[in-house]
Amino acid sequence: MKRRSTRAGSGDSNAPGQGVLVGNLIGQDHANYVLMYNMLTGIRIGVSRCQAKLKRELTDADYTARHKFSFDIVGNELTPSTKYDFKFKDYAPWVFRELREYFYLDPSDYLVSLTAKYILSELGSPGKSGSFFYFSRDYRFIIKTIRHSEHKFLRSILKEYHEYIKKNPHTLLSRFYGLHRVKLPRGRKIHFVIMNNLFPPHRDIHETYDLKGSAIGRLYPEDKAQDNPRAILKDLNFVGRDRHFALGPEKKALFEEQLRRDTELMQKLGIMDYSLLTGIHNVIRGNVDNLRDGMLTVFQPDTVKMRRKPTLVKRDADATALRKAVQRSDPKALSDANKLPEQDMSERRMFLFYQDEGGMRATGPDNEDLGVIYYLGIIDILTPYTFVKRVEHFFKGFKHPRDMISAVPPKRYGDRFLSVSLSAEP
């Protein structure tokens, strides 16, 4: 199986000699080929149906809405024919439609990026969650599988999140564009979100940090980092390397105010365990290290077009015949490569902290350019401080200072998070 070097807006991969995050080329024999195909087919149909309707005011029912779709090889009035049988659920489609508008996402551009040619780049997270990441063909969007508990929590805070985004368009929080579920016959239910990819496709990221404000277990061995310069480093590496956010006075004030607002929301919602993902691009080094892949291989799935049959008996017979035909056909993977862009042309240029090449330029006391671009965002914001976390805090407190462990109450976690995130050059 081919392997390609890729990057994401969250996750972790620190195996020596690999990229920051390593994508696997998904072919017909890949375990997640069918899952990925079904995810994107469901997104295409669900989003298209919602976008085709006239815009209206949101209601309370929209925040809890669930739209169900059934797909099979014959098709019906609501869904086209597909290679595989599966069920798809689209959560709060009208709310996410409005969120995408707040983020200046063009509906057709969004769908083309995700589903015009289906992605083949998969990213496995070695973290505790076991989530997988899938990139859109231009790396603008990430599809991330999430646990059922995370899906429930996102739905429970969706109204607060929506209202906050409406009032704080320049937020550093993860941007959620859709929440969905896919289920294969006799398979488990898989929930996933569509999010922004924080790191740009057109710039190498020379240093990456995942900052939580914690000290316990927050050091990536520096000797390993020397062999793997693309490793995702942690809080103690950031301190040990004497790194700071070098921002001019105006930019610093705006950044600190937005970070405080975002943190206060998470404290209010009882969220913890989030991080400030930080990518650093050295303008002088540019892209000479060739850390980005430069190419992304994609494939165009074939679909079988067929008129709906009048009876179930005839329908089942046709479905059986079509399945045999699909098994014999083995659709081709296209060899066409999509070159990654040489400059950032995405919608994030509309937002305060992403105006400079998709990020924020480091500046000195007199706003002079320091030749560095920061790519910053708050990730992993779907972990509430539950009873399990309270127990973890209690027992870990016997071995380590309670203020330094990761599992602490939301108020304390947020205050600690701000203390490291707001560290800037004096």
Secondary structure, 3 states (H helix, E strand, C coil): CCEEEECCCCCCCCCCCCCCEEEEECCCCCCCHHHHHHHHHHHHHHHHHHHCCCCCCCCHHHHCCEEEEEECCCCCCCCCCCCCCEEEEEECHHHHHHHHHHCCCCHHHHHHHHHCCEECEEEECCCCCCCEEEECCCCCEEEEEECHHHHHHHHHHHHHHHHHHHHCCCCCECCEEEEEEEECCCCCEEEEEEEECCCCCCCCCCEEEEECCCCCCCCCCHHHHHHCCCCEECHHHHHHCCCCECCCHHHHHHHHHHHHHHHHHHHHCCECCCEEEEEEEECCCCCCCCCCCCEEEEECCCCCCCCCCCCHHHHHHHHHHHHHHHHHHCCCCCCCEEECCCCCCCHHHHCHHHCECCEEEEECCCCCEEEEEEEEEEECCCCECCHHHHHHHHHHCCCCCCCCCCCCCHHHHHHHHHHHHCCECC
